[in-house]
Amino acid sequence: MVVKDYYEGKTHIIIDDKYCVKTKEEVDAILKAMGELVGRQLAQQQARRAAE
């Protein structure tokens, strides 16, 4: 169900609650995935700096 529908400048924003996180398990899975992505990015950035 669309819970909010608005424009920000020329951008049309529609928020649908079926895409909202509803359980602690979903939150934990998202945070774990984000942590892994950020960790890889930081390691790559550090490796590039060390190679300079």
C-alpha positions in Angstrom: 0.0 0.0 0.0 1.3 3.5 -0.9 1.8 5.4 2.4 3.3 8.5 0.9 3.4 10.0 -2.5 5.0 13.4 -3.1 7.4 15.4 -5.3 10.8 16.8 -4.2 11.6 19.2 -7.0 11.2 17.3 -10.2 11.6 13.9 -8.5 8.4 11.9 -7.8 8.7 9.9 -4.6 6.4 7.0 -3.8 6.8 5.1 -0.5 5.1 1.7 -0.4 5.0 -0.1 3.0 5.5 -3.5 1.3 9.2 -2.5 1.0 9.6 -1.5 4.6 11.5 -3.6 7.0 9.2 -5.2 9.6 11.1 -7.6 11.7 14.3 -7.6 13.7 15.6 -10.4 11.6 15.2 -8.3 8.4 17.1 -5.4 10.1 19.9 -7.7 11.2 20.3 -9.2 7.7 20.4 -5.8 6.1 23.0 -4.5 8.7 25.1 -7.6 8.2 25.1 -7.2 4.4 25.9 -3.5 4.7 28.8 -4.2 7.1 30.3 -6.7 4.6 30.0 -4.3 1.7 31.5 -1.4 3.7 34.3 -3.6 5.0 35.2 -4.6 1.4 35.1 -1.0 0.2 37.3 0.2 3.0 39.8 -2.6 2.4 40.0 -1.8 -1.3 40.4 1.9 -0.5 43.2 1.2 1.9 45.0 -1.1 -0.6 44.8 1.6 -3.3 46.3 4.2 -0.9 49.1 1.8 0.1 49.9 1.2 -3.5 50.3 5.0 -4.2 
